[in-house]
Amino acid sequence: MGRRDDRETWRRQIAEALLRVAGRQGLHAATMRAMAAKADVSLHLVQHYFETKEQLMLFALTHLAERMRTRVEERLAVLGADPRPREVIEAVLTQALPTDEESRVFHLVYTSYAMLAVTDAALRRQPFLAAPDAMERFVADQVRLARQSGDMSDGADPRLEAAALLAMSAGLGTGVLLGQRSLAEALTVIRHSLDRLTKP
């Protein structure tokens, strides 16, 4: 294994430690020292690969987004070779819900990071919106396909519908984490919203 591979392995190991700590105790508990202890490495090693906690947080978020993208791709693969756009959209929205430990951590860490970025200019300058922006474009493309196939009304604006659906899914995910509603109830809301967009 080359030095570059070693570097990426260490960075991912440390990022996984941040996600484990943040997923159980919140981002406020994810100090550099806590990361070192969780990853079973020295504080010096953590600081060698990440000069600041902000750098570590951004890398961890990017790493988690990559993992979630893989989960979405796996979920879409189950739908077969030619799924209907409605099925694709539902799969994406459902995957964004905290249905298991990994997706629960993703939702919790991303939401916590976003709240910190509201008041922290250094965090706000980081491109952590790249992944959700890409997902919004993907869902908008699916809405366009649904319109073309006649599954959705011609009046459905792809960008607006994609933004509304993803915002709804994110809000439902937070509600599930807080115990406001069950996962089954959240899924019912998603399907109800898609039913209203889909032509009979």
PABA-407598 format. One record per residue (C-alpha): x, y, z. Coordinates in steps of 0.1 Angstrom, whole numbers, plus 5000, padded with zeros to 4 digits. Each point is the difference from the previous one (the first is absolute). Layout:
<marvexs>
XYZ ...
</marvexs>
This chain:
<marvexs>
500050005000 501450344990 500350305023 497050174984 497949685007 501350015036 499050365004 496549934987 499649705023 501050205031 497750294990 497149774995 500749825033 500050335019 496950124981 498249685010 500950075036 498550354998 496849854986 499749755028 500550265026 497750264984 497449744993 499749925037 500950325018 499750274974 502650214982 500850215031 501649685015 502149934969 503250175012 503349924984 501049815032 496849804999 500649914964 503549885008 498749785028 497249864980 502349924970 502649865024 502750234987 502050295014 498750365001 503250094980 499049764972 496550164998 501550344999 502549884973 497149914976 497650275011 501450345011 496650115013 496849855013 498250174971 502149824975 499349675017 496350075002 499850094963 501949684990 497849795022 496950154985 501249954965 501049645009 496549945014 498350154969 502049764978 498849715021 496450124998 500350044962 501249644998 496949905021 497750184976 501749844970 499549665016 496450085007 499450114964 501749684987 497349805018 497350174979 501449834968 501250124967 497250244991 498250145030 497350264998 501050355011 497549995028 501749685014 503450174997 498850315019 498449805027 503149795005 502250325003 497650165025 499749685020 503749955001 500450355015 497949905031 501849875031 499049634994 503149855016 503150105019 502050124970 497250224986 499250125036 503650125004 500050164966 496850205007 501250105035 503550104990 498950194969 497350195018 502450085029 502650124975 497550224982 498950165033 503650085009 500750144966 497250265005 502150185026 503549894990 501450184969 502949764997 497749704997 497550194978 502850064974 500549624996 498249844971 497949765021 496950084979 501549834969 498449665008 496550125008 500150234969 500949704978 497249805015 497550284993 501150014964 499649624998 496550015014 499150294976 501249794971 497749725011 497050235002 500850114964 500049644990 496749945018 498550294981 501249874967 498749665006 496650145011 500349885036 500050355014 498050314991 501550234973 499650285025 502549855025 503150225001 503049755003 502250235021 497350125024 498649645004 503549865007 500750275026 496749955017 500349625001 503550005013 499250275026 497049795011 502149695003 502750185020 497350145024 498449665003 503449855009 500450255028 496549925012 500949635001 503250075019 498150215026 497249745003 497450244986 498949734976 500949644992 501949894969 496849844987 498250335003 502850184982 499849754972 496350064997 500550374997 502649954973 497749774980 497050235005 502150294986 501149804970 496449884994 498850364997 502750064973 499449684981 497349974974 497549715006 
</marvexs>
